[in-house]
Amino acid sequence: YKRTLPKPAAPRLVEAGWQTIQLQFNTTELDGHSDLHYILEVKPQWDLRESNNVFVVFPYTRKYHNTSQTTYVVDDLEPNTGYKFRVIAIKLNESSSYSNWSNIINTK
């Protein structure tokens, strides 16, 4: 891919639930482009959880989500856990660079 598309804004929280986080990542610089797809990357903040010296096996979290919308609900997340998100825009043989990482967003 040629990185010729504008860089998207970092994903922003719309609503957080027990195991879901709804994000928005529309960017005015990308408004003139049609047929865009987005790949949303999820980064669990496992290292910020208390383990009390107990061996903890962390559940599987799908790392990449593909969408053509600028609002997206990430589901199957762990309750009371922090996540970071970033997004890249893709169109035919072009892409943007990745957005900055979001702030840490917690499920409830």
Backbone torsions as a table, in degrees:
resi	resn	phi	psi	omega
1	TYR	NA	139.3	171.4
2	LYS	-87.0	131.2	-178.0
3	ARG	-86.3	74.6	-176.4
4	THR	-110.2	-8.6	179.0
5	LEU	-83.2	151.4	177.2
6	PRO	-61.9	148.7	179.2
7	LYS	-70.4	128.0	178.3
8	PRO	-69.7	160.0	173.2
9	ALA	-72.0	154.5	176.4
10	ALA	-61.7	141.8	178.6
11	PRO	-57.7	141.8	-180.0
12	ARG	-118.3	147.4	179.8
13	LEU	-70.5	132.0	169.4
14	VAL	-101.4	-51.1	-179.6
15	GLU	-158.0	138.9	177.2
16	ALA	-112.3	137.3	177.5
17	GLY	-122.4	-166.6	-178.2
18	TRP	-61.3	-49.3	-179.6
19	GLN	-130.5	18.5	-178.7
20	THR	-134.6	152.0	172.8
21	ILE	-136.5	124.6	176.6
22	GLN	-98.3	129.6	-175.8
23	LEU	-121.5	157.2	172.8
24	GLN	-130.4	137.6	-178.0
25	PHE	-144.7	36.5	176.5
26	ASN	-74.0	145.6	-176.8
27	THR	-131.0	125.8	-176.3
28	THR	-59.3	-31.3	179.6
29	GLU	-64.3	-21.7	-179.0
30	LEU	-97.0	0.8	-175.9
31	ASP	-59.2	-34.3	-177.4
32	GLY	-79.3	-5.4	-177.3
33	HIS	-96.4	136.5	177.5
34	SER	-109.1	169.8	178.2
35	ASP	56.7	37.7	178.2
36	LEU	-86.5	145.5	169.4
37	HIS	-123.3	155.3	-178.7
38	TYR	-126.5	142.1	171.1
39	ILE	-114.5	118.3	-178.8
40	LEU	-98.0	125.7	178.8
41	GLU	-102.0	133.9	-178.4
42	VAL	-110.0	132.5	179.4
43	LYS	-129.1	100.4	178.3
44	PRO	-65.4	143.9	179.9
45	GLN	-99.1	58.2	-176.8
46	TRP	-58.4	-37.5	-174.6
47	ASP	-63.9	-13.8	-179.1
48	LEU	-92.0	3.3	-179.0
49	ARG	-93.1	145.5	176.2
50	GLU	-74.4	129.7	177.3
51	SER	-115.5	-11.5	178.8
52	ASN	49.9	43.5	178.8
53	ASN	58.4	24.4	176.5
54	VAL	-102.6	141.5	177.0
55	PHE	-70.1	119.9	-176.3
56	VAL	-114.1	128.2	173.7
57	VAL	-98.5	117.8	-177.3
58	PHE	-85.5	140.5	-178.2
59	PRO	-69.1	159.3	178.5
60	TYR	-68.2	133.6	173.1
61	THR	-124.5	125.2	178.3
62	ARG	-62.7	126.7	-172.2
63	LYS	-81.9	-35.5	-175.1
64	TYR	-122.4	138.8	178.4
65	HIS	-129.4	130.7	-177.2
66	ASN	-105.0	131.8	-180.0
67	THR	-151.8	155.8	173.0
68	SER	-103.9	1.0	-179.9
69	GLN	-98.8	158.9	177.1
70	THR	-99.2	3.1	169.5
71	THR	-123.0	133.2	-173.5
72	TYR	-146.3	140.4	176.3
73	VAL	-103.7	117.3	174.8
74	VAL	-90.5	123.7	-178.0
75	ASP	-118.9	-175.0	-176.4
76	ASP	58.8	34.8	176.8
77	LEU	-93.0	167.0	178.2
78	GLU	-86.3	138.3	176.9
79	PRO	-63.7	151.5	174.4
80	ASN	53.1	44.3	-177.4
81	THR	-132.7	145.1	178.0
82	GLY	-91.7	143.9	178.5
83	TYR	-137.1	151.6	169.5
84	LYS	-117.0	153.3	-177.3
85	PHE	-137.7	148.4	168.8
86	ARG	-145.3	163.7	-172.9
87	VAL	-139.8	150.4	174.6
88	ILE	-128.2	141.3	178.0
89	ALA	-98.9	139.3	-178.0
90	ILE	-133.4	141.1	177.7
91	LYS	-149.8	118.6	-178.1
92	LEU	43.6	-109.5	-178.7
93	ASN	-107.5	22.1	178.0
94	GLU	-117.4	155.7	171.7
95	SER	-147.9	165.1	170.6
96	SER	-91.4	179.3	164.5
97	SER	-86.0	166.9	177.9
98	TYR	-65.1	146.9	172.1
99	SER	-67.5	170.1	169.2
100	ASN	-66.7	159.8	174.5
101	TRP	-68.8	145.5	173.8
102	SER	-69.2	168.4	166.2
103	ASN	-64.4	166.1	175.8
104	ILE	-68.2	127.8	179.6
105	ILE	-116.9	129.3	-175.9
106	ASN	-103.8	139.4	166.9
107	THR	-74.5	164.9	-176.8
108	LYS	-87.9	NA	NA
